[in-house]
Amino acid sequence: MANHKSAEKRIRQTKKRTERNRFYKTRIKNLTRAVKEAVEAGDAAAAELALKNVNKNFHSYSSKGILAKNTAARRVSRLSKMVHTLGNVAA
């Protein structure tokens, strides 16, 4: 247990941050999963829509400091590559 006021405050802050980070990590996984499932199903329109949503959210998260800028760019790039190969196969 905390012995100082500052330690008690740090415990409260950590609890808040952990909860916030858990929300964003789950959101990132769900957005990514939506794109991958649409690609696996072969639905180009749904994949394109999900990719647009991922791009918007990931770059928003990078500006908030949740994701690093290059991490967001890398993940969006890999997902867009998947979506574009789907479009080439369908064409």
Legacy VTK file of the C-alpha trace (Angstrom):
# vtk DataFile Version 3.0
C-alpha trace
ASCII
DATASET POLYDATA
POINTS 91 float
0.000 0.000 0.000
1.098 3.561 -0.678
2.780 5.424 2.144
2.862 8.910 0.618
0.251 11.220 -0.846
2.180 11.346 -4.102
2.211 7.537 -4.300
-1.553 7.451 -3.779
-1.979 9.965 -6.574
0.246 7.908 -8.874
-1.914 4.853 -8.180
-5.027 6.806 -9.178
-3.339 8.109 -12.326
-2.117 4.659 -13.302
-5.601 3.228 -12.897
-7.067 5.924 -15.171
-4.368 5.528 -17.795
-4.629 1.749 -17.793
-8.352 1.955 -18.412
-7.885 4.506 -21.198
-5.123 2.470 -22.857
-7.217 -0.697 -22.685
-10.046 1.094 -24.511
-7.775 2.306 -27.291
-5.941 -1.009 -27.694
-9.251 -2.829 -28.038
-10.501 -0.223 -30.508
-7.355 -0.591 -32.611
-7.716 -4.390 -32.687
-11.392 -4.177 -33.652
-10.764 -1.693 -36.455
-7.961 -3.866 -37.820
-10.089 -6.991 -37.558
-12.909 -5.338 -39.536
-10.576 -4.699 -42.462
-9.083 -8.202 -42.371
-12.497 -9.870 -42.210
-13.788 -7.815 -45.139
-10.708 -8.760 -47.175
-11.084 -12.453 -46.310
-14.771 -12.317 -47.275
-13.786 -10.723 -50.593
-16.039 -7.717 -50.048
-14.130 -4.861 -51.671
-16.666 -2.159 -50.761
-16.752 -3.096 -47.080
-12.960 -3.397 -46.988
-12.561 0.051 -48.531
-14.997 1.558 -46.030
-13.274 -0.154 -43.085
-9.876 1.011 -44.355
-11.115 4.588 -44.539
-12.286 4.294 -40.927
-8.928 2.810 -39.852
-6.970 5.568 -41.578
-8.995 8.309 -39.903
-8.838 6.770 -36.424
-5.191 5.669 -36.465
-3.964 9.096 -37.511
-6.199 10.671 -34.893
-4.676 8.351 -32.294
-1.187 9.247 -33.431
-1.906 12.953 -32.979
-3.184 12.210 -29.456
-0.027 10.276 -28.637
-1.685 6.868 -28.347
0.140 5.485 -31.373
3.491 6.653 -32.651
3.263 8.407 -36.018
5.297 5.797 -37.871
3.413 2.937 -36.220
0.095 4.343 -37.402
1.475 4.896 -40.903
2.929 1.374 -41.041
-0.283 -0.301 -39.923
-2.446 1.712 -42.311
-0.003 0.961 -45.123
-0.128 -2.790 -44.515
-3.910 -2.813 -44.341
-4.269 -0.704 -47.472
-1.925 -3.081 -49.276
-4.255 -5.946 -48.344
-7.309 -4.041 -49.565
-5.670 -3.019 -52.846
-4.565 -6.569 -53.643
-8.214 -7.560 -53.149
-9.218 -4.965 -55.745
-6.623 -6.285 -58.219
-7.809 -9.879 -57.803
-11.445 -8.870 -58.351
-10.573 -6.894 -61.479
LINES 1 92
91 0 1 2 3 4 5 6 7 8 9 10 11 12 13 14 15 16 17 18 19 20 21 22 23 24 25 26 27 28 29 30 31 32 33 34 35 36 37 38 39 40 41 42 43 44 45 46 47 48 49 50 51 52 53 54 55 56 57 58 59 60 61 62 63 64 65 66 67 68 69 70 71 72 73 74 75 76 77 78 79 80 81 82 83 84 85 86 87 88 89 90
